[in-house]
Amino acid sequence: MGTVADARRSESSAPTSPARTSTWAGERLPVTIHERPRDASAAVARAIAGCIRAKAAIGERCVLGLATGSTPTSVYEELVRMHREGGLSFANVVTFNLDEYWPMAPNKLQSYRRFMDEHLFSHIDIDQANVHLPSGTVAATEVHAHCEAYERMIADAGGIDLQLLGIGRTGHVGFNEPGSSRASRTRLITLDRVTRKDAASDFFGEEHVPLRALTMGIATILEARRVVLLAFGEGKADVVSRLVEGPVTDAVPATFLQGHPCAEVHLDQAAAGALTRRRCPWVSGTVTWDARMVRKAVAWLASTVGKPVLKLTNEDYNEHHLQDLLAIHGRAHQINLQVFRDLQETITGWPGGKPAAHKQPGDIDRPRDRVFPKRVLVFSPHPDDDVISMGGTLIRLVDQGHEVHVGYQTSGNIAVFDGDALRFLDFASDFNARFGFEGPRTERLEVALAQRLRAKRPGEVDAPQIQELKALIRRGEAKAACALCGIPEERAHFMDMPFYETGRVRKRPIGEEDIRLTVELLRRIEPHQVYAAGDLSDPHGTHRACLNAVFRALERVRGDAWARDCEVLLYRGAWQEWDVEDIDMAVPLSPEDVTRKRMAIFKHQSQKDRAPFPGIDDREFWQRAEQRNAATAARYDALGLAEYQALEAFKVWDGSPLD
């Protein structure tokens, strides 16, 4: 059932799962799917290190093309580790970065020069004279000459030996947006709106993202002797599918890599999710028909032919690559019934289990164990993820008598507009003056903070006291949402994990103090049920970091007596939903439940109407949540199950580490 006792692998000794390289003709590039992102990053880092050492062995320089963004950071971390612990020298390395925003000063927070210094160059023995990036400060009249000079420098260095790439949602590599020619060279380009939206969190708003950037061209990239593209997360799955399985087109510039003689793609499981061999592997080869794969295949078949599960026929299976499944089970009816019952049993209106006294013969709302009521701990990465992602279930747990606690893992302070902070500061000033709490020191502080907020430049990091003010705003909203859900204030735990407190979108890695705080809360509550955010597609990586901390903390407490019977369930956030085959529990919501959940979300007023970091979706968070829950219910309905207004879906954690 996914209890802590089931977890038997520690984060320090977890084996690296073997990667799977493509052999199917439908994939037009060599693809290796790794079990976890860190495995993919380690494989790419080994390839880069191998190139450096091979060149050094024959007395030559190794010329690397480097990329920026969240994807390659773990590659750079591994290279730094190899330098410090394995003696990997970068003395013979010359680097050329793909791109830079324009205009952009090299010391700005969003500068790619600063990014490379922070993640790689400042930690290795590379000669700074061998480091090259397009200049974000070059004058407009000099841009063309600068780009030509960049091309000449690459040629003079002997060409790029290995080019590292990521891929954007528009299919861009570097900043080669849709429409870029295969013959394009280093140039100034206007950024696509999707690209600018994706970068908005780094710039504290889309309106502050530069309109243009300097980038290597497609032809420049294709001249590299070896190209390695890396992609992580569900958010990249669709564009990866187009890259690997689609036709070559300038609408997806990355597809030009299909013509490269030595290009390869490395993915984690999530980024590979839309590839045929993952989405419907029975089409591309032989599969192992365990219960999960059978459910996946039948749900896919039902969706493909537009029928509910119980109406699928032998002909449907035979005509859609599922002859093997039919041969194993003999008749479509038996498969249909098995999957229908399996799906039906995921639906429960009692997420914490039903007390034995309520159990009736034939009741599919099975209790999870003999304990009722339970102590429940919901981990919320940001101060609103609990109500956005599982607000209906949260309210249901409270209504059914369980002792519900919420652990707000981060302060969420960077997601408060300066205008909201000024409004609260004005209120505090008026309140203090009205009720006699005003004094010289307080007045000076209020004036100083207000002045700093009004003088703040776009993208500038808040002063620590302003960060605290914004954290208090988010904390007050979370308390109000808890009160609406029936959770008393003392059961709202504000963890303020240190990794988040940078004042920037880019966070620190999870550290020992983050894990200690999580362990402490777990041991204080000793929950029977834990809920955590399993959505890894959030645009700034906070969910992944918070989930990693929860998993590592659970590993440490697994020997505690209470932990042996603790069930861990993962919910999804505002960006993704679990696939049908992954859902272990689906909690139905009535129209009234949906309204109560919406009201709880509305308590987070600083995120209402327009959130500072909405990601790639223009809808408000309550709209995303309602439409996602309604779509899950519609999916169950289409499969022939009961029709509900909405469903919140959960997956039981199997004990495996995240990274």
VOKOL-257204 format. One line per 10 residues: their letters; for each residue y negated, x, z negated of C-alpha. Coordinates in nm, 2 decimals, padded with zeros to 4 digits. Each point is the difference from the previous one (the first is absolute). Layout:
a = Y/X/Z | ...;
END
This chain:
mgtvadarrs = 00.00/00.00/00.00 | -00.23/00.30/00.03 | -00.04/00.07/-00.37 | -00.13/00.34/-00.13 | 00.36/00.08/-00.09 | 00.09/-00.01/00.37 | -00.24/00.28/00.07 | 00.19/00.33/-00.02 | -00.21/00.24/00.20 | -00.29/00.18/-00.16;
essaptspar = -00.32/00.09/00.19 | 00.07/00.37/-00.04 | 00.36/-00.01/00.12 | 00.01/-00.28/00.26 | 00.19/00.12/00.30 | -00.16/00.01/00.34 | 00.16/-00.26/00.22 | 00.11/00.12/00.35 | -00.25/-00.09/00.27 | 00.12/-00.20/00.30;
tstwagerlp = -00.12/00.12/00.34 | 00.00/-00.24/00.29 | 00.28/00.00/00.26 | -00.08/-00.34/00.16 | -00.12/00.00/00.35 | -00.26/-00.27/-00.08 | -00.21/00.25/-00.19 | -00.21/00.22/00.23 | -00.07/00.27/-00.25 | 00.22/00.18/-00.25;
vtiherprda = -00.04/-00.19/-00.33 | 00.12/00.11/-00.34 | 00.00/-00.26/-00.27 | -00.01/00.14/-00.36 | 00.09/-00.18/-00.32 | -00.34/00.06/-00.16 | -00.34/00.13/00.11 | 00.05/00.32/-00.20 | 00.31/00.08/00.20 | -00.19/-00.04/00.33;
saavaraiag = -00.28/00.22/-00.13 | 00.23/00.27/-00.12 | 00.18/00.00/00.34 | -00.33/00.04/00.18 | -00.12/00.27/-00.24 | 00.32/00.19/00.06 | -00.06/-00.02/00.38 | -00.35/00.14/-00.04 | 00.11/00.27/-00.24 | 00.28/00.09/00.25;
cirakaaige = -00.25/00.04/00.28 | -00.23/00.22/-00.22 | 00.28/00.23/-00.10 | 00.15/00.02/00.35 | -00.33/00.11/00.14 | -00.06/00.24/-00.29 | 00.34/00.16/00.07 | -00.11/00.10/00.35 | -00.35/00.10/-00.10 | -00.18/-00.29/00.15;
rcvlglatgs = -00.24/-00.26/-00.13 | 00.11/-00.35/-00.06 | -00.25/-00.26/00.14 | 00.02/-00.34/-00.18 | -00.16/-00.32/00.09 | -00.07/-00.20/-00.32 | -00.08/-00.36/-00.08 | -00.17/-00.17/-00.29 | 00.04/-00.34/-00.17 | 00.24/-00.11/-00.28;
tptsvyeelv = 00.32/00.06/00.20 | 00.00/00.38/00.03 | -00.12/00.06/-00.36 | 00.35/00.03/-00.13 | 00.08/00.25/00.28 | -00.29/00.22/-00.11 | 00.11/-00.03/-00.37 | 00.35/00.12/00.10 | -00.15/00.29/00.21 | -00.21/00.10/-00.30;
rmhregglsf = 00.31/-00.01/-00.22 | 00.19/00.22/00.25 | -00.29/00.24/00.00 | -00.02/00.03/-00.38 | 00.37/-00.01/-00.08 | 00.17/00.11/00.32 | -00.23/00.27/00.12 | -00.10/-00.18/00.32 | -00.30/00.19/00.14 | -00.27/-00.14/00.22;
anvvtfnlde = -00.15/00.33/00.08 | 00.11/-00.02/00.36 | -00.10/-00.37/00.04 | -00.28/-00.14/00.22 | -00.08/-00.37/-00.04 | -00.18/-00.26/00.22 | -00.06/-00.34/-00.15 | 00.01/-00.31/00.22 | -00.32/-00.17/-00.08 | -00.31/-00.05/-00.22;
ywpmapnklq = -00.24/-00.29/-00.04 | -00.34/00.04/00.16 | -00.25/00.04/-00.15 | 00.16/00.14/-00.31 | -00.11/00.29/-00.23 | 00.30/00.22/-00.11 | -00.07/-00.05/-00.37 | 00.01/-00.39/00.02 | 00.28/-00.18/-00.18 | 00.13/-00.14/00.33;
syrrfmdehl = -00.03/00.33/00.19 | 00.33/00.12/00.15 | -00.10/00.36/-00.07 | -00.03/-00.09/-00.37 | 00.33/-00.18/00.02 | 00.18/00.30/00.15 | -00.15/00.23/-00.26 | 00.10/-00.22/-00.29 | 00.36/-00.06/00.13 | 00.09/00.33/00.17;
fshididqan = -00.25/00.28/00.08 | -00.12/00.06/-00.35 | 00.36/00.05/-00.13 | 00.14/00.24/00.25 | -00.06/00.35/00.14 | -00.14/-00.10/00.33 | -00.29/00.20/00.15 | -00.30/-00.24/00.01 | -00.10/00.15/00.33 | 00.32/-00.15/00.14;
vhlpsgtvaa = -00.08/-00.35/-00.11 | -00.16/-00.23/00.27 | -00.12/-00.36/-00.01 | -00.23/-00.19/00.24 | -00.35/00.01/-00.16 | -00.14/-00.32/-00.13 | -00.35/00.16/-00.01 | -00.03/00.11/00.36 | -00.32/-00.15/00.16 | 00.04/-00.28/00.25;
tevhahceay = -00.13/00.22/00.28 | 00.27/00.27/-00.08 | 00.30/-00.23/-00.03 | 00.14/00.06/00.35 | -00.04/00.37/-00.02 | 00.16/00.00/-00.35 | 00.30/-00.19/00.12 | 00.05/00.24/00.30 | -00.02/00.29/-00.24 | 00.26/-00.16/-00.23;
ermiadaggi = 00.24/-00.02/00.30 | -00.07/00.36/00.09 | 00.08/00.11/-00.36 | 00.33/-00.17/00.02 | 00.08/00.16/00.33 | -00.11/00.35/-00.12 | 00.23/-00.04/-00.31 | 00.29/-00.04/00.24 | 00.03/-00.38/-00.03 | 00.14/-00.21/-00.28;
dlqllgigrt = 00.36/00.08/-00.11 | 00.05/-00.31/-00.21 | -00.23/-00.30/-00.02 | 00.03/-00.24/-00.30 | -00.10/-00.36/00.07 | -00.04/-00.33/-00.18 | -00.04/-00.33/00.18 | -00.27/-00.27/-00.05 | 00.06/-00.37/00.02 | -00.17/-00.01/00.34;
ghvgfnepgs = 00.26/00.26/00.12 | -00.25/00.28/-00.01 | 00.09/00.36/-00.06 | -00.29/00.21/-00.11 | -00.29/-00.24/00.08 | 00.13/-00.07/00.35 | -00.06/-00.38/-00.01 | 00.16/-00.25/00.24 | -00.12/00.07/00.36 | 00.01/00.38/-00.05;
srasrtrlit = 00.12/00.17/00.31 | 00.30/00.23/00.01 | -00.23/00.26/00.15 | -00.26/-00.02/-00.28 | -00.12/00.31/-00.18 | -00.20/00.07/-00.31 | -00.29/-00.24/00.00 | -00.23/-00.24/-00.19 | 00.15/-00.34/-00.02 | -00.11/-00.34/-00.14;
ldrvtrkdaa = 00.24/-00.13/-00.27 | 00.19/-00.32/00.04 | -00.09/-00.28/-00.25 | 00.35/00.00/-00.14 | -00.02/00.37/-00.06 | -00.33/-00.04/-00.18 | 00.14/-00.28/-00.21 | 00.30/00.22/-00.10 | -00.25/00.27/-00.10 | -00.23/-00.24/-00.19;
sdffgeehvp = 00.15/00.07/-00.34 | -00.08/00.37/00.03 | -00.36/-00.08/00.08 | -00.05/-00.28/-00.26 | -00.05/-00.26/00.28 | 00.06/-00.03/00.37 | -00.38/00.00/00.06 | -00.01/00.37/-00.12 | 00.28/00.13/00.23 | -00.15/00.21/00.28;
lraltmgiat = 00.02/-00.16/00.34 | 00.11/00.32/00.17 | 00.23/00.30/-00.04 | 00.09/00.32/00.17 | 00.37/00.03/00.10 | 00.24/00.21/00.19 | 00.11/-00.18/00.32 | 00.34/-00.13/00.10 | 00.04/00.29/00.25 | -00.09/00.25/-00.27;
ilearrvvll = 00.26/-00.15/-00.24 | 00.27/-00.01/00.27 | -00.04/00.37/00.08 | 00.13/00.09/-00.35 | 00.34/00.16/00.03 | 00.14/-00.23/-00.27 | -00.13/-00.33/-00.13 | 00.10/-00.16/-00.33 | -00.12/-00.36/-00.08 | 00.03/-00.13/-00.35;
afgegkadvv = -00.04/-00.37/-00.11 | 00.06/-00.18/-00.33 | -00.01/-00.36/-00.12 | 00.04/-00.35/00.13 | -00.36/00.00/00.13 | 00.11/00.25/00.27 | 00.32/-00.17/00.10 | -00.13/-00.21/00.29 | -00.19/00.29/00.17 | 00.29/00.24/-00.06;
srlvegpvtd = 00.22/-00.25/00.19 | -00.24/00.00/00.29 | -00.01/00.37/-00.01 | 00.37/00.05/00.01 | 00.13/-00.29/00.19 | -00.29/-00.12/00.21 | -00.12/00.11/00.34 | -00.25/00.29/00.05 | -00.35/-00.16/00.00 | -00.35/00.11/-00.08;
avpatflqgh = -00.02/-00.32/-00.21 | 00.22/00.20/-00.25 | -00.11/00.36/00.06 | 00.28/00.14/-00.22 | 00.25/-00.12/00.26 | -00.11/00.30/00.22 | 00.22/00.20/-00.24 | 00.30/-00.15/00.18 | -00.06/00.25/00.28 | -00.01/00.30/-00.23;
pcaevhldqa = 00.31/00.23/00.03 | 00.00/00.08/-00.38 | -00.15/-00.29/-00.19 | 00.17/-00.16/-00.30 | -00.07/-00.28/-00.24 | 00.07/00.00/-00.38 | -00.01/-00.33/-00.19 | 00.08/-00.15/-00.33 | 00.21/-00.32/-00.03 | -00.31/-00.22/00.00;
aagaltrrrc = -00.17/00.14/00.31 | 00.33/-00.03/00.19 | 00.04/-00.37/-00.10 | -00.10/-00.14/00.34 | 00.22/00.23/00.21 | 00.30/-00.18/00.16 | 00.25/00.20/-00.19 | -00.15/-00.11/-00.33 | -00.13/-00.35/00.09 | 00.33/-00.11/00.18;
pwvsgtvtwd = 00.23/00.31/-00.01 | 00.30/-00.20/00.14 | -00.19/00.01/00.34 | -00.01/00.38/00.00 | 00.33/00.10/-00.15 | 00.28/-00.07/-00.26 | -00.10/-00.11/-00.34 | 00.16/-00.03/-00.34 | 00.02/-00.37/-00.08 | -00.08/-00.02/-00.37;
armvrkavaw = -00.15/-00.32/-00.15 | -00.36/00.11/00.05 | 00.06/00.09/00.37 | 00.18/-00.33/00.06 | -00.30/-00.19/-00.15 | -00.24/00.21/00.21 | 00.20/-00.07/00.32 | 00.03/-00.38/-00.06 | -00.36/-00.04/-00.09 | -00.10/00.20/00.32;
lastvgkpvl = 00.24/-00.21/00.21 | -00.14/-00.33/-00.14 | -00.35/00.11/00.07 | 00.09/00.12/00.35 | 00.17/-00.32/00.12 | -00.23/-00.23/-00.21 | 00.27/-00.16/-00.20 | 00.07/-00.05/-00.37 | 00.29/00.21/-00.14 | 00.25/-00.28/-00.02;
kltnedyneh = -00.04/-00.09/00.36 | 00.08/00.34/00.15 | 00.30/00.00/00.23 | 00.27/00.25/00.11 | -00.19/00.02/00.34 | -00.32/00.09/-00.18 | 00.17/00.30/-00.17 | 00.18/00.11/00.32 | -00.31/-00.02/00.22 | -00.22/00.20/-00.24;
hlqdllaihg = 00.20/00.32/-00.07 | 00.17/-00.13/-00.31 | 00.36/-00.01/00.14 | 00.12/00.25/-00.26 | -00.13/-00.22/-00.29 | 00.18/-00.30/00.15 | 00.32/00.20/00.05 | 00.00/00.10/-00.37 | -00.05/-00.35/-00.13 | 00.17/-00.21/00.27;
rahqinlqvf = -00.24/-00.29/00.01 | -00.37/-00.05/00.01 | 00.03/-00.28/-00.26 | 00.13/00.23/-00.27 | -00.27/00.26/00.06 | -00.27/-00.27/00.00 | 00.12/-00.16/-00.32 | 00.02/00.34/-00.18 | -00.35/00.09/00.10 | -00.14/-00.34/-00.07;
rdlqetitgw = 00.14/00.00/-00.36 | -00.12/00.36/-00.05 | -00.36/-00.10/00.10 | 00.02/-00.32/-00.20 | 00.09/00.19/-00.32 | -00.31/00.21/00.03 | -00.22/-00.31/-00.06 | -00.08/-00.07/-00.37 | -00.27/-00.18/-00.18 | 00.09/00.20/-00.32;
pggkpaahkq = -00.09/00.36/00.07 | 00.07/00.10/-00.36 | 00.33/-00.18/00.00 | 00.08/-00.35/-00.12 | 00.12/-00.05/-00.36 | 00.36/-00.10/-00.04 | -00.09/-00.34/-00.13 | -00.16/-00.08/00.34 | 00.30/00.11/00.20 | 00.18/-00.28/00.18;
pgdidrprdr = 00.31/00.01/00.22 | -00.09/00.10/00.36 | -00.35/00.11/-00.10 | -00.10/00.29/00.22 | -00.28/00.11/-00.24 | 00.23/00.26/-00.16 | -00.12/00.17/-00.33 | -00.03/00.37/00.03 | 00.16/00.06/-00.34 | 00.03/-00.17/-00.34;
vfpkrvlvfs = -00.35/00.11/-00.12 | -00.26/-00.28/00.00 | -00.29/00.03/-00.03 | -00.06/00.35/00.13 | -00.26/00.27/-00.04 | -00.14/00.06/00.34 | -00.22/00.29/00.12 | -00.19/-00.03/00.33 | -00.14/00.33/00.13 | -00.32/-00.06/00.21;
phpdddvism = -00.13/00.31/00.19 | -00.35/-00.15/00.03 | -00.15/-00.26/-00.24 | 00.08/-00.29/00.24 | 00.33/00.09/00.16 | 00.19/-00.20/-00.26 | -00.16/-00.34/00.09 | -00.03/00.08/00.37 | 00.36/00.10/00.05 | 00.20/-00.20/-00.26;
ggtlirlvdq = -00.26/-00.23/-00.16 | 00.22/-00.31/00.04 | 00.30/00.17/-00.16 | -00.22/00.14/-00.28 | -00.12/-00.35/-00.09 | 00.35/-00.13/00.02 | 00.13/00.26/-00.24 | -00.27/-00.08/-00.25 | 00.05/-00.38/00.04 | 00.37/00.05/-00.07;
ghevhvgyqt = -00.06/00.17/-00.33 | 00.05/00.37/00.08 | -00.21/00.27/-00.17 | -00.19/00.13/00.30 | -00.19/00.33/-00.01 | -00.20/00.16/00.29 | -00.05/00.37/00.03 | -00.31/00.06/00.21 | 00.07/00.35/00.12 | -00.34/00.11/00.13;
sgniavfdgd = -00.35/-00.10/-00.07 | -00.08/-00.10/00.36 | -00.35/00.12/-00.06 | -00.06/00.14/00.36 | 00.05/-00.36/00.14 | -00.33/-00.13/-00.15 | -00.31/-00.03/00.21 | -00.31/00.17/-00.14 | -00.18/-00.33/00.02 | 00.25/-00.16/-00.23;
alrfldfasd = -00.04/00.29/-00.25 | -00.38/-00.04/00.01 | 00.04/-00.38/-00.06 | 00.21/00.07/-00.31 | -00.23/00.27/-00.12 | -00.30/-00.24/00.03 | 00.20/-00.26/-00.20 | 00.08/00.26/-00.27 | -00.37/00.10/-00.02 | -00.12/-00.36/-00.03;
fnarfgfegp = 00.27/-00.08/-00.25 | -00.09/00.30/-00.22 | -00.37/-00.09/00.01 | 00.06/-00.37/-00.07 | 00.22/00.05/-00.30 | -00.17/00.30/-00.15 | 00.25/00.27/00.10 | -00.25/00.20/00.21 | -00.11/00.34/-00.13 | -00.16/00.31/00.16;
rterlevala = 00.33/00.17/00.07 | 00.16/-00.31/00.15 | -00.31/-00.07/00.21 | -00.01/00.35/00.13 | 00.37/-00.02/00.10 | -00.04/-00.33/00.17 | -00.30/00.13/00.20 | 00.18/00.32/00.09 | 00.31/-00.17/00.12 | -00.20/-00.26/00.21;
qrlrakrpge = -00.20/00.29/00.16 | 00.32/00.19/00.09 | 00.16/-00.31/00.15 | -00.31/-00.08/00.21 | -00.04/00.36/00.12 | 00.37/00.04/00.08 | 00.08/00.11/00.36 | 00.30/-00.15/00.19 | 00.32/00.17/-00.10 | -00.14/00.18/-00.30;
vdapqiqelk = 00.22/00.01/-00.30 | -00.11/-00.20/-00.30 | -00.11/00.17/-00.32 | 00.26/-00.04/-00.28 | -00.20/-00.26/-00.19 | -00.04/-00.21/00.32 | 00.38/00.03/00.05 | 00.04/-00.13/-00.35 | -00.23/-00.29/00.07 | 00.19/-00.10/00.31;
alirrgeaka = 00.33/00.03/-00.19 | -00.13/-00.24/-00.26 | -00.08/-00.25/00.27 | 00.35/00.01/00.14 | 00.14/-00.02/-00.36 | -00.20/-00.31/-00.07 | 00.13/-00.17/00.31 | 00.36/00.09/-00.08 | -00.04/-00.15/-00.35 | -00.14/-00.32/00.15;
acalcgipee = 00.29/-00.02/00.25 | 00.25/00.05/-00.29 | -00.16/-00.27/-00.20 | 00.04/-00.24/00.29 | 00.36/00.09/00.03 | 00.05/-00.05/-00.37 | 00.04/00.37/-00.10 | -00.18/00.08/-00.32 | -00.24/00.30/00.01 | 00.21/00.22/-00.22;
rahfmdmpfy = 00.28/-00.01/00.26 | -00.23/00.14/00.27 | 00.04/00.38/-00.02 | -00.26/00.22/00.18 | 00.18/00.33/00.07 | -00.28/00.18/00.19 | 00.24/00.25/00.15 | -00.18/00.33/00.05 | 00.12/00.07/00.35 | -00.23/-00.28/00.13;
etgrvrkrpi = -00.32/00.12/-00.17 | -00.15/00.22/00.27 | -00.28/-00.24/00.10 | 00.13/00.04/00.35 | 00.26/-00.18/00.22 | 00.21/00.32/00.01 | 00.19/00.03/-00.33 | 00.17/00.27/-00.19 | 00.38/00.02/00.00 | 00.18/-00.18/-00.27;
geedirltve = 00.00/00.22/-00.31 | 00.18/00.02/-00.33 | -00.27/-00.20/-00.18 | 00.05/-00.29/00.24 | 00.37/-00.01/-00.06 | -00.05/00.04/-00.38 | -00.23/-00.31/00.00 | 00.26/-00.20/00.19 | 00.29/00.11/-00.23 | -00.21/-00.09/-00.30;
llrriephqv = -00.07/-00.35/00.12 | 00.36/-00.06/00.09 | 00.12/00.11/-00.34 | -00.27/-00.20/-00.18 | 00.11/-00.32/00.17 | 00.37/00.07/00.06 | 00.01/-00.26/00.28 | 00.30/-00.19/00.13 | -00.17/-00.03/00.34 | -00.23/00.24/00.18;
yaagdlsdph = -00.20/-00.09/00.31 | -00.16/00.27/00.21 | -00.19/00.01/00.33 | 00.24/00.12/00.27 | -00.27/-00.02/00.28 | -00.04/00.35/00.14 | -00.24/-00.10/00.28 | -00.32/-00.03/-00.19 | -00.28/00.19/00.18 | -00.08/00.25/-00.28;
gthraclnav = 00.35/00.09/-00.14 | -00.06/-00.13/-00.35 | 00.30/-00.23/00.01 | 00.24/00.28/00.09 | -00.13/00.22/-00.27 | 00.02/-00.27/-00.26 | 00.36/-00.09/00.10 | 00.10/00.36/-00.01 | -00.13/00.02/-00.36 | 00.19/-00.31/-00.10;
fralervrgd = 00.33/00.13/00.16 | -00.04/00.33/-00.17 | -00.08/-00.16/-00.34 | 00.30/-00.23/00.03 | 00.22/00.30/00.07 | -00.12/00.15/-00.33 | 00.07/-00.30/-00.21 | 00.34/-00.09/00.16 | 00.18/00.12/-00.31 | -00.19/-00.24/-00.23;
awardcevll = 00.21/-00.29/-00.13 | -00.24/-00.27/00.14 | -00.01/00.16/00.34 | 00.37/-00.05/00.07 | -00.05/-00.37/00.06 | -00.35/00.02/00.15 | -00.03/-00.14/00.35 | -00.26/00.15/00.24 | -00.13/-00.22/00.28 | -00.25/00.12/00.27;
yrgawqewdv = -00.26/-00.23/00.15 | -00.21/00.06/00.31 | -00.38/00.01/00.01 | -00.26/-00.12/00.25 | 00.13/00.19/00.30 | 00.37/-00.06/00.04 | 00.29/-00.23/-00.09 | 00.36/00.08/-00.06 | 00.24/-00.05/00.29 | 00.24/-00.29/-00.05;
edidmavpls = 00.30/00.23/-00.05 | -00.19/00.18/-00.28 | -00.09/-00.30/-00.21 | 00.20/-00.04/-00.32 | -00.22/-00.27/-00.16 | -00.23/-00.25/00.16 | -00.22/-00.21/-00.24 | -00.11/-00.33/00.16 | -00.36/-00.11/-00.06 | -00.12/-00.36/00.02;
pedvtrkrma = -00.35/-00.09/00.14 | -00.12/-00.02/-00.36 | 00.14/00.35/-00.07 | -00.18/00.14/00.31 | -00.33/-00.14/-00.13 | 00.05/00.15/-00.34 | 00.08/00.33/00.15 | -00.31/-00.02/00.22 | -00.22/-00.07/-00.31 | 00.14/00.30/-00.17;
ifkhqsqkdr = -00.08/00.22/00.30 | -00.36/-00.15/00.01 | -00.06/00.14/-00.35 | -00.02/00.35/00.17 | -00.35/-00.07/00.12 | -00.08/00.36/00.09 | 00.27/-00.03/00.26 | -00.09/-00.34/00.13 | -00.15/-00.07/00.34 | 00.01/00.36/00.10;
apfpgiddre = 00.19/00.27/-00.18 | -00.13/00.36/00.02 | 00.34/00.12/00.13 | 00.16/-00.29/00.19 | 00.22/00.22/00.21 | 00.08/-00.10/00.36 | -00.01/-00.38/-00.07 | -00.32/-00.19/00.00 | 00.13/-00.29/-00.20 | -00.08/-00.04/-00.36;
fwqraeqrna = 00.28/00.09/-00.24 | 00.07/-00.36/-00.10 | 00.03/-00.09/00.36 | 00.24/00.28/00.07 | 00.21/-00.09/-00.31 | 00.02/-00.37/00.09 | 00.08/00.05/00.36 | 00.26/00.26/-00.07 | 00.17/-00.22/-00.26 | -00.01/-00.29/00.24;
ataarydalg = 00.15/00.21/00.27 | 00.29/00.10/-00.22 | 00.06/-00.36/-00.08 | -00.01/-00.09/00.37 | 00.25/00.28/00.07 | 00.24/-00.15/-00.25 | -00.06/-00.34/00.14 | 00.07/00.12/00.36 | 00.33/00.14/-00.13 | 00.10/-00.35/-00.12;
laeyqaleaf = -00.08/00.03/-00.37 | -00.22/-00.23/-00.21 | -00.35/-00.04/00.11 | -00.26/00.12/-00.25 | -00.38/00.04/00.00 | 00.03/00.37/-00.07 | 00.24/00.27/-00.12 | -00.06/00.32/-00.19 | 00.27/00.25/00.08 | 00.14/00.29/-00.21;
kvwdgspld = 00.26/00.28/00.05 | 00.21/00.14/-00.28 | -00.05/00.37/-00.04 | 00.32/00.19/00.06 | -00.09/00.30/-00.21 | -00.08/00.24/00.28 | -00.31/00.22/-00.02 | -00.30/-00.07/00.22 | -00.08/00.35/00.12;
END
